[in-house]
């Protein structure tokens, strides 16, 4: 099973990708983690990534594609994978198809988690992150036991700058402009699987599994 998960900020892509990873026994590949790992290890690609981060610039497509290519060549991806955070644009989608041809595989599906702007604002504006261990909480759905304090390590919780309502709206505006080409690209290939993401995580997961089973039967 080789899958891509798309969705706006706050759609729960990471949570659902983790559930799918456990269900199918394949790795959940987060491009954010790939980038952080490359920078931490000081690899040549990591050093190039760091130079863009330090200038506050987006990592170029060519670097993203090479890091993804290297990750997908690892042994644990032989039986499949779930990509979260890649592709982000048409160039990256075409690059991923090229990587698949090089490695003699094709995607089985592209899941798009659709969430209303109101739900995203509610989720992200209530998100809090531990400054010490990085644990994530939600003041509505998964609050800490003690206000402002991490349950795991006792660290102080904070709100990320990009989780403030004004910033969220700006991120969503950018996302909507970028995602249309991806939707059209994968829909034209018959790959796009639409999933409603406004419900709780369990309901979203069950809808995903049901549609993946349907796709497998039809394929």
N, C-alpha and C positions, 0 to 999 in steps of 0.2 A: 504494500500500500504506500503510494507516494502522493502526498497531499500538500497543498498550500492553503493557509488560512488568511483571508483578507477581512478587514473591518476597520472602522474608525477608531481613534483613540478612545479607550474606555469600553470597547465592545466585549472585552473578556477573552481576547484571542489567546493570551498566554495560559489562562485557566483551562480553556477548552482544549488547547493543544496538549497540555499536560494530561488531561483525561484520555484523549485519543492515544497518546503515547503509551499509557498504561494498558489501555484496551487492546491495542494491536501489537504491543511489544516492540515498538520502533522508536527511534530517538526524536525528541522534540528539539528542533534546531531554531534557536532564537538568534537572529542576526545581531541583536544588541549584545548578546553574550559573546558571540564570535569576535566582534570588534573589541570588546573589553579584554578578552583573552589574548588577542593578537598584540594589543598595546602592552598588556602586563608582561607578556613573554618577550617583548622587544624584538619580534621577528621583523624582517625587512618590510613586510606589508603592514605590520603593526606600527612601525616607526613612521611610515607614510600616513597611516590613519591618524596617529597622534598629532602630526603637523597640521592636519586640517582641523582637528578638534580644538587645538590651541588657538587657532584663528577664528573659531566659531563658525566654521564652514561645514557644509554637508560633505560627507565622504563620497568621492566620485564613483560613478557606476562601475568603472573598470576595476577599482579596488574591491568594491562589494562583490562583484562577480568572481574575482579570483579567490577571495576568501571563502565564498560559498562553494566554489569548485573544489578547493582543497578539503573543506569539511565533508562534502558529499563523497569524496574518495576514501574516507575512513571506513574501516571494516564494519562498524556498527550500522552503517547506512546500506549495506548490501541488500537487506531485506525490506528496505523502505525507510521513509522519514516523513516528518511533518515540519514544513517550513513556516515560520512565524516571523513576519517583518521583511520578507523578501518573496517576490519582487514588489517594488514600490512604484514602478513606472513601466512604460511599454518597453523601453530599452532593456531593463532588467528581465522582463518577462521573455523577450526574445532571446536574451542571453541564457536564461535558464533552459529554454528549449534546446539551445545549442549544446549546453552542458549535457543534457539528456541524450542527445544524439551521439555525443562523444563517448558516453558511458553505456549506450545501448539500452536506455529505459525511457519511459514516458510517464507523465503525471497521470494519476488515476482520477483526480478531481481537484477543483478549486472551490473551497467553501467560503462564501461571503456572509459574514454575520452582520445583519442590518439592525441598527439601533437608532431610535429617535434622538434628536438633539436634546430634548428635555431629559431623557434618561441618562444620556452621557454627561450632561451638566450635573445632574444629581449624583452620579457615581463618582466622577472625578473631583468635584468640589468637596466631597466628603472623604476623599482618600488621604491617609496620613502614612508617613514612612518613618521608620526608625533611623535616627541619625547614626546609630552605632552598628547595627547588624543588617539593616536594609529590609527588615520585615515590613509587610504592607498590611494596613488595616483600613476599614471603612467605618465611619462613625455611625452609619445606619445599619448595614448588613453584617459587619464583623468588627465591632468596636473593641478596644482594649479593655481589660478588666479595670484598670485605673486610668483616669483621664490624663492623656498626654504622656503616658508611660508604656513602654514596650513590655508585653507579657514575657517575652523570651529572655531579654537581657537587661531590662530596666533602663534602656536608653531613652532619650527624649524623642518624642514624635514631632514631626514637622510637616507642613504642607509645601509641596514642591511649587515653584513659581509657575510651571506650566499647568498646574491644576487649579489655577484661579479662573473664575468664570470668563473674564475678558480674554485671557490667553486661550482658554479652551475654544471659544467661538472662533478665534483667529485660526487655530489649528484645524478645526473642522472645515472652515472655508477653504483652506489650502488642500486638505484631504479630498474634498468633493471635486475640486478641479482636477486633481491628479488621478483619481480613481476611475473616472469615466472611461478613459482609454483602456484600462485594464479590464473593466467589466465587459466592454465591447469585444476585446481581444479574446477573452476566455469564453464568452457567451457564443461567439461565432464558431468556436471550436467545439461547442457542446460540452464544455468542461465545468461551467459555473453552476454551483449548487447554492441556492439562496436559503438562508436560515434566519428565522426571526430571533433577534437577540434581546428583546425587551424583557423577557421573562427571567426567572432565576437560572442559575448555572446548570442545574440538573435538567430542567426542561429544555434548555438549549442543546445540551449534550444528547438527550434522547432524540430530539428532532434530527440532529446531525447523523446519529447512528442509523436511524430509520431511512434517511435519504441516501446514505452511503450503501446500505443494503439494497435499496431499490436500484441505484446506479449499477451495482455489481450484477444484479439479476438481468437488467436491461442490456448491460454490456456483454 
